């Protein structure tokens, strides 16, 4: 589910120059071999790593079928946050209390944050994916949709293979190449893997301490600010300048309070925050602190990020959010029609996929303001008709 963009340094792990994607698969694999050798890997090791490599059509099918991200926040979050996931999260917090305390001391990452990722990625390790990781990475690198993400992961997997922590024929994980309980890509494991249980290996598939410590270190490297909150539920007035809402528009807390934004549970932290209205001015409302932005380095789906961030607060005692009464939004073909209209007006909405992503939200808000509608970035049938 996760698409993480990480950065590594060093000669052996440097990002190789991109060559062409697509074309004859055997020729593509030979190109990967040549590039691996040019990076300093032993030819015999390279041959052994790629021995038996094959395209996986199921990987491409999964890559094209991410319809769950089209769901609005309320529906999406209710689907992901079950009673069982809540109860199991609380139990895991108790079971690994010492590990979470260590994480808090060393990285300042709250246990709710990691428990939420652990729950959503693999149901606390219960299902980590059964795709052959090497084949998945090579298949996605050969595919021309996002080769710049997946090609470097292949060379990182070769490095893990050399270290004895990756079996090309047997290592399995998610369809997008992530491995282990919190689903980390090979480059992330190399850069941020932590031997949390002290056995001399970083084993993310079977060791919860390794997985949790590694996930915490990765968040720290991505910019997590120690011991700071990430999200707080608020109530908004019925009328305000909605164009000020949205991710990436931080204001001092005092300014939000002067506009009538008030906390629902406890005091607000004295940090800059952005007002998040996932389903417009009539739906749930949150203030997102700087740590919220780090979530987008873990996954770029807005609805997933907000759900994971919210679930983290729930696992630490926050009550269920107030869903409000949001207006009916657009989904499926209607959302795609809106994206085409926005694109025709010069907005960059990315792929016409029916997903209310960051680009589409920004475009919706701009057109709402132009048309004199409440600019809360929530697409409605009225906006579609007006366009």
N, C-alpha and C positions, 0 to 999 in steps of 0.2 A: 504493500500500500504506500510505502514511503519512497520519495525520490530525493535523496540527500546529495547536495553539491558540497564536497569538501575539498580542501587544498592540502597537498603534501609537498614537501621539499626533499631535496637529496637526489643524487644522480640516479640511483637504481629505481627510485619511485617517481621520477620526474614525469610529467604528463607527456606522452609521446606525440609527435606531430601527427595530425589527422591525415590519413590517406582516404581514398575513396571508400564509400560504403556501397552496398549492393553488388550486383554482378554475380559471376560464377562463385559459388560458395567455397569450393576447393581452392580457387585462386585467392579468395579473400583470406582464408585460413593461412595459406602460404605467406601472404603479406604480413599477417600477424606474427608468424614465426620469424620471419626476417627482421621485423621490427623488434621483437623480443630479444633476439640475438644481438642486434645493434645496441640495445640498452644494457648489454653486459651479461645476459643470462646464458648459461651453458647450453649448447645445441642439443645435447642428449636430454637435458632437463626439459627443454622446450618441446622436443619430440614426444617425450613421455607425457607431458601435460596435455598436449593436443591429440594424443592417441585416442581414436574413437569419437572425437567431437562430432556432433550432429546438430542440425537445425531442429528447433522444437516449435512446431506449428501452434501448440497450445499456448506457448509464451506470447506469440503475436496475437492470438485470439484474446488472451487476458489483457494485453496492452490496449486493445481497441475497445474493450467492453467495460469501461469504468463508469457505468451509468449511475452508480450509487452516489457519486459526487454531484449529480444534478439535483439531488433532493435538497429542500430548504433546511435551515438549521434545526428548527423544532422537530421535524420528522426525522432528520438524520441523527440528531443527538438522542432522541428517544429510542431509535433503533439500536444504536451502539451501546447506550448506557442501560444495562439490564440490572435487575436485582441481584442476579448471580454474580455479575462483574463487580458490583458494589461489595457484596459480602466476601467474595474471594479477595478483593483488594484489601479489605480490612484485615483478613486473615493473613495475607502475605506481608502486610505491614508489621504485624506482630511476629511472624515467623522470622523475618529478616531484619528485625529491629536494630540489631548491632550493625548490620551492613548499612542501613539507612542513616544511622547515627554517624558512621564513618564518612559517608558521602556528604552529610551535612557539614561535618568538620572540614573536610578536604576541599569540597567544591561549592558548598553553599547552595546545593540544589535540593529543593523540598521533595520529600518522598511522594507526595501526591502527583507531582509532575512525572516522575519515573513510573509510578504505578499505573498511571493512565496510558502511557505509551506501551507498557508491558501488556496491559489488558487489550488494547486495540490492535496491536501488532500481531500478537500470537495467543491471546487468551491466557496470559501468564505462562507461556511456554507450552501450552497444550497442543497447539497446531502451528508449526513453524514453516510449513510449506513442503511439498514433495517434488519440486522441480529440480532437476540437476542444475546446479549453480553455474558450472562452467558452460554448459550448453545454452543456458538462458542468457548469460552475458554475451556469448559470441553471437547468438541469434539476434539480440537487440542491437549489438554493435554493427552487424551486417545490415540490419534494417536501417533505412535512411531517415527515420523520424527523429531519433535523438542519439545519434552515434557519439556525439561529443560527451555524453554522460557515461555511456556504457563501455566504450573502447578502453579508457584508462583503467577500468576495473579489472579487465582481463589481465593486464600486466601486474596489477596488485595481487590478483589471485595466484599468479605464477610465483610471486615472492612468498606468499603464504605457503604454497606448495613446497618451496625450498626449505621453509622453516619447519615443515612437518605438521602444519596446522590446516591443511586443505588437501582433500583427495579428489582429483578431477572426476573420477568415475563414481564416487559415492557421496560427496558433499551435496546436500540438498538444502533448499530454502524456498523463498518466495519467487514468484515468476519474474520479478525484476532484479533478481540476483542478491537480495538481502539475506543475511544468514543470522540465525540465532534468536534468542528470546525477545530481544528488542529490535531485531532486524537491521543489521548494519551491513553496508556494502564493504567489499574487501579493502578498499583504500581507507575506509574509516576504521576498520579493525587494525590495520597496520599503524595508523597514526594515533588511535585513541584506545586501543585494547589494553585492558588492565587485568592482571592476574589477581583477582579479588579473593580467591580462596587459598592462594599460596602454594599451588601444586606445580608451579613452573610453566604452566601453559595458560593461554587465553582461550577458554572453551565456552563460547557463547551459546552453544546449543544445549549444554547439559549443566552448566554452572550458573545459578542465579547470581551469586556474588560477582562473578566475572562479568556477566551481562549488565548488571545494574551499575557497577563501578565504571564499566566502559561507556555506558550510555551517559552517565554523569560527566565523565571527563570530556566526552564529545560535546555535550551542551556547553560545558565551560569553555572549551576551545572555540566554539561558535559565538561566544560573547555573553553567556549567561552572567548576569550580575548577582554575585553571591548574596543570599539571604534577603532578597527583595521579592515582593509579590509580583504577580504577572497579570491578574485579572480580578475585577471586582464588579459585582452586579449593582446597577444603579436604577433609579427612576428618573425619567426625563419629563419635562413639562409638556403640555399639549401643543405648545407653539414656541418654536425657537428657530434660530438660523441653522437649518438642517444641513446646509452645505459645509458646515464645520465638522460634521461627523465623518467617520471613515478611518481605516487604518492609515498610519503615517501622518496624522495631523495632530501631534501632541500639543497640549496646552497645560499650563499650571493648574493644579487642582482648584485653586482659588477662582480661576476664571470660569471653570465648569460650574462651580457652585454659584457664582454670580449669575449664570444663565439659568439656574434652577435645577441643575443636576444634583441629586442627593443620593447618598449610599443607602442600600437596603439592609446591609448587615455589617455593622461595626464601622469604625472610622476609616476614611480613605488615607492611603499613604501620601505623604508629601513628595510626590514624584510627578514628572510630566506624564500625561496620559492622553490617549486618543479615545474618542467616543465610538463604540462599535454598536451598530444597529443592524444585526444580521437579516432581519425581515422588516426593516423600515421602522418608522417612528412609532408604530402601534404595536410592535413586537417586543421581544426581550431587549434589554440594553445593558451594556457593560462598558466599563472604563478599562482600557488595556494599557498596562505599564510597559516600560522598555523591554522587559524580559519576554513579553508577548511576541515581539518581532523575531526573537530567536527561533520560535516555533516554525517560522517559514523557511528556516534553513534545514529543518527536519522534513517538512512536507510543504508543498506549495499550494495545496488545496485549502482555500479559506474556510470552508465548512468543516473540514477535518481538523484544521488547526484550532478553530474556536471550540469545537466539541472536546478535543483533547485538553485544551486549557481549562475549560469549564469543569470537565470531569476531575481534573487535578484538584480543583477547589472543593468539589463535592467529597472527594476522598479525604480531605482534611477538615470536613465538618460543615461546609457551606450547605444551605438548604437548596431545594429544587428551585430553579429560576422561575420567574413569573413570565409565562408565555405571552400574556396580553391577548390582543385580538388583531393580529396583523391582517392586512388586506391580502386578497388572493394574489399570488405572484404568477410568474410565467414559468412553464416547464416545457421540455421536449421541443416539438416543432415551433411552438409559439416563441420560446426563448431563442431558437435558431433564427426565426424570422426577425426578431428584435436585433439580434447581433448583426444580421445582414444590413438592416436599416442603419444601425449605428456605424457600421463599416462604410456604408455608402456616403455617410456624412463626414467621413475622414477620421473616425476614431479607430484606434488600434485595439481591437478586442481579441486579437490572437486567432486561434482556430475557431471556426463556427462549430461548436460542439454542444450547445445547449447548457453549458455550465456557467453559473454566475461567478466567474473568476474576477481577479483584481482589475483587469483591463475593462471588462464589461461593466463592473460596478462604477468605475471612474467615468466611463462614457455615459452610463445611465444618469449619474448625478449631474454631469455637465448639461445633458439635454433637458433634464427636469428643470434646472435653473434657467435655461434659455427659454423654456416654454412657460415659465411661471408656476410650475408645479412644486410641491414640497420636495426639496432636493435631498432625499434620504437614501438614495442609491438603491431603492427597492423597485424592481421593474414590475409594472402592472399593465393590465390590458388597456387602461386609459393612455398610458405612455405610448404603447405600441400603436394605438389608433391615432394619436396625435402626430406621431411621426409618419 
